[in-house]
Amino acid sequence: MTRTRTKLGQLIPIMFTFFVMGYVDLAGTATNYVKTDFHLSDTMANFLPSMVFLWFFFLSVPTSLLMSRIGKKNVVLVSLAVTVLGLILPLVGYTYPIMLVSLCLLGIGNTLMQVSLNPLVSCIVSGDKLASSLTFGQFVKAIASFIAPILASWAAVAFGNWRILFAIFLVLGVIATAYLFMTKIDEDAPSAHPSTFGQVVRLLGKPAVLMLFIGIMCHVGIDVGVNTSAPKILMERLGMPLTSAAIATSVYFLFRTLGCLTGSVILSRWDAKKFFGLSVAMITLAMVGMFFCHSKAGLYVAFALVGYGNSNVFPIIFSKALLSMPDKKDEVSGLMIMGLIGGTVFPMLMGILSDALGGQIGSVIVMSLGAVYLIFLSFRFRQEVETGK
């Protein structure tokens, strides 16, 4: 009983940290408000979410090396401190450069957190309970993603200042940092041969790894793309004000949260490759809806479909990648996290094409290309089942 209570006492601050991990998704909400406040083009505005996800490419492997030196918990604490600093900046001053720096810090903090937090959980729970704990952590993370646009809209309407969102998240971030700092966690011994950047990059020469890496990029690109463009689509097609259109992001994250909550149950009873195919079908239908729908209800259905469909794409691809090279799990894991660079590539392409075509149809085209690749990946998974591979 004491041991169970000890584990629970260690898991609570870690789950609190998963909530802070969800702060990275406020980039989409911030992008829409900053675009309006500073009268930016789509290209300039979409630099904001791009700055968040850029760091996954450069810092994922160095973070794993840092863990071997100072420990997993200390890296998580560093990530929380960087995140808190990023939340403070918009409260001190509000300019486009400050918002760029703020979201860069949120991206750096989130990269450190993504790489170090899951291994820290493995120091407390193991076996079958580890998978369920990590899944629940993703659910907690999704809650922060879901409430961010709601809080921003509420603050904008009630106080005329959407950046109150940063103040609320700042308070919770400080509490999470203090709570984890005071919690004792016994960590595993560091690896004697940690991965290097060169070792990870060389794995891209293997077709299976490259295929899955691109899949991660497309998943994250669609995720950030919908987060950023959903309110813009409503504003463009229905003439809705930003304070109302921003709720579209919450619709997306609500169904993504439901997907995280139910996905672990479904995957425990159903073949992952079949569920992947169903998820991709939902994403594809959503893209069709975003192309052709001009009604509020139709667009909300599209946002809901892509939210649920995209919610479990990452864990399925990630687990497939680890199983593809069981003797290189650390290297493959670092490479898949680097694939989150898709959150930088997609928004930049979306902004450029939207400006070129004069509307959000450009954003939908770029996201649809990601969906097409996931369809290809789904067929590859099915072929593996049919051939027994």
N, C-alpha and C positions, 0 to 999 in steps of 0.2 A: 504494500500500500504506500509506504514512504517513497519507494523508488518510483512508483507511478505518479505520485504527487510531484516528485522532483522533476520528472520528464515534462509534466504538464506545466510546471512553473517555468521551465526553460522554453517550452514551445510558445507560450503566450507572447513574450516579447518578440519572438521570431515571426509569429503571425502578424504582429503589429508592424514589423518591418516589411512584410509582404504588402501590407496596405500602403506604406510609403513607396514601395516599388511601383505602385500604380500611378504615382504622381506624374510619371513620364508621359502619360496619355493626356495630360492637360495641355500638351503642346498644340493639339488640334484646336481646342477651345481658344487658347491664347492667340493662335494664328488668325482666327476669324475676327477677334476683337481688335488686334493690332492692325490688321489690314484696313478695317473700317476707321479706326482712330487716326491713322497716319496716311490714309488714302493711297495704299500701296497697290502695285500690280500683283497679279497672281504669282509671277516669277519671284518678286521680292518677298512677298508674304510667305511663300513656301520654303524660303531659306530657313525659316524658324524651325519647323519640324525636322528639316534636314540636318540642322546643327545638333539636334538631340541624338539622332541615330548614327551620325558620322563616327562617333567614338567607339562603337562596337567593333568596327574594323581594326582600329589602331590599338585598343586597350585590352581586348579580351585575353590574349595570350600573356601580355605583361602582367595582367592582374593575377593570372594563375601562378606566375613566378613570384609575385609579391606575397601571395598566400603562403608559399613555402618558406618565406623569410619571417613574416610577422604573425602568421596564423589567420585562420578564416574569420574569427570573430572580430579581430582588429581591422581587417579589410572591410567588413560590413560596417563597423563604426566609422571608418574613414568615409565610406560611401554615404552614410547618413549625414556626416558633417558637411560634405560637399553639397548634398541635396539641400540642406538647411540654408547654406550660403546662397544657393541659387534662388531660394524662395524669398530671401531677404531683399535682394537687389530691386525687384519691381516695386517694393514698398518704399525704398529710399528714393528712387527716381524712375521716371517713366519716359523712356525714349526708345527708338528702334534699336540702336546699338546696345543699350542696357538689356533689352529683351533678348537680343541675340546671345549676349554673355550669360544671362540668366538661364536660358534653355540649354546652352552649352554645358553649364555646370550641372543641370538636371540630367543631361545625357551622360556626362562623365560619372556622376554619382550612380546612375542607374546601371551603367556598364559594370562598375565595380560590384554593385549589389547583385546583378544577375549572375555573375560568375561565382561569387563567394557565398551567397545565401543558401542555395540548394545544397552544396557540400556541407555547410554548417548544420543543416537539418539532419544530414546523414550521420552526424556525430551523436545525435540524440535518439533517433529511431532507425531501424533497419528492417530488412526483409520486406514482407508484404505491406507493413505499416508505413514504410518510407514512401511508396507510390501514392498511398492515400493522403499522407501528410503533405506531399508536394502538390497534389491536385487541390487539396483544400487551400493551400497557400495561394494558388492561382485564382481560386474563387475569391479569396480576401482581396487580392490585388485588383480583381475586376470590380470590386465594390467601389474602390477609389476612382477608377476610370469612369464608372457609371455616374457617380455623384458630382464629379468635377464640373460638367457643363450645367447641371442643375444649380449648383452653388453660384457659379458665375452669373447665370441669368437672374437668379434671385438677388444677388448683390447689385447687379446693374439696375434692376427695377426698383429695389427698395432703397438703395443708397446712391445710385448713380455712379458706382465705381465697381466694375467687375473684378478688380484686383484684390478685393477683400478675400477672394478665394485663396490667394497666396498666404494671407495672414492666418486663415483657418488651418490650412495645411501646414503652415510653419509651426503653429502651436502643437499640433499632433506629431509633427516630425521631431521636435525637441523632446517631447514625452517619450517617443519611441527610442530615441538615442539614449536618454538617461536610463530607461528601463533595461535596455539590452546591456548597457555598460555595467549595471549593478548585478546582472545575472551571470552566475558562474557556469561555464560550459567546458567540459573536458573534450579536447579535440584529438583527432587521430594524428599519428606521427606524419610529418610531411613526406612527400615522395622523394626518393633518393635521386630520381631522374626526371625532373619536371620537363614539360614540353617546351620547345623553343619555337619562335615565330617561323623559322625556316622549315622545321619538321611539319608544322601544321599546313603551311602553304603547299608543300610538296604533295600532300594528300589530294589536292585538287587535280592532280594528274590521273587519279583513279576515276573512271567514268561514273561509277555508282555514287561516290562521294560528291563529285561535282554536280550530278543530277539532283541530289538531295539538298546540297548547298543552295542551288538556284531556287529550289522549292521553298526553302526558308525565306529567301529574299522576296519571293512573290507573296508569300503569306504575310510577312510584315509590311510589305509595300501596300497591299490591299487594306490591311488593318489601319495603317497611318493615313492612307489615301481616303478611306471612308470617314475617318475621324475628322479629317481636314475639310473634305469637300461636301459632306452631306448638308450642312447648313447653307453652304453657297448654292447648292442645287435648288433648295427650297426658296431661297431669296431670289434666285434668277427666274425660276419658272412660275412661282406663285406670288412674288412680290412681298414676301413676309419680312418683317423686321428681324434683325439679328437676334434680339432678345427672345423672340419666339422660335426662330429657325434653329437656334442652338440646341433646342430640345431634341432635334434629330440625332445628335451625337449620343444623347442619353438613351434613345431608343436602340441604337446600335449596341451600346455597351450593356444595356439591360439584357438583350438576347445573347450577347457574348457571355455575360455572367451566368445566365441560365444554361448556356452550353457548357461552360466550365463545371457547373454544379452537377449536371446530368451526364456529362460525357464519361466520367469515370465509371458510373454505373453501367452505361451502355457498353463501354469497351470491355468490362469484365464479363459480359454475357454474349457479345457479338464480335465477329471477326473485325479487326482494326482496319484491314484493307477495304472491306465492304463499307464500313462506316466512313472511311475516307472518301470513297466514291460518292456516297450520299451527301457528305458535307460539300464536296466540290460541285455537285449538282445544284445544291442550294445557292452557292456562290454564283454559279452561272445564271440561274434564274434571276438573282438579284441584279446582275449586270444588265440583263435584258430589261428589267424594270427601270433601272436608272437611265437607260437609253431612251425608252419610249413613254414612260409614265409622266403625265402632267397633272396628276391629282395628288392631293396631300395623302390620302389613304394609300394609294398605290405606291408612292415613294416610301412611306413608312413601312409598308410590307417588304419592300426591297431592302431597306436598311436592317429590318429585323432578320430577313433571310441571310444576308451576308454576315450579320453579327453571330447568329447561331452556327452557320456553316463554317465560318472561319475560326471558331473558338477552339476546336480540337485539332486543327491542321498541324500546328507546331508540335505538340507532344507525339503525334503519330509519326511525323517525319523524323523528329529527334530520336525517338526510340528505334526506328528503322535504321537510322544512321549508326547508332551505337552497336546494334546487332550485326551490322554489315562488317564491322571490324572489331570484334570483341577484344583483340589484343592491343588495340589502339584507342581505347575509349576516351582517355584524357585528350588526346590530340583531336579526335573527331568531335568531342564535346566543345572544345575551344573553337573549332572551325565553324560548327553550327551556330554558335553565339555570334561569331563574326558575320554570319549571314544576315544578321539584323541590320546590316548596312542597307538592306532593301528599304528601310524606313527613311533613308536619305535619298537614295536614287529615285524612287518612285515620285515623291512630292516635287522634286526638281523637274522631272520630265513632265509631270502633270501641270505644273505652273507654266512651263515654256509652251506646251501644246495648247493650254487653255487661252493664253494670251494670243497665240498665233491664230486660233480659230475663233476667238472672241466669245468664248463661253465655256461652261463647265463640261460640255461634251468632250472636250479634250482630256479632262481628268478621267472621265468614264472610259475613254478609249485606252488610256494607259493601264488602268486597273483591269480592264477586260483582257489585255495581253497577259497579265499575271494569271488571270483565271484560265485562260487557254493553256498556259503551261501546266497548271495544276490538273487540268483535264488529261493532258499527256501523261503526267506522273501517275494519275489514277489508273490509266490503261496499262502502264508499265507494272504497277502493283498487281493488277489483275492477271497479266501475262505470267507473272511469277507464281501465282496461285495455280494457274492452269498447267504450267510446266513443272510444278513441284519444286521450284527453286526457293 
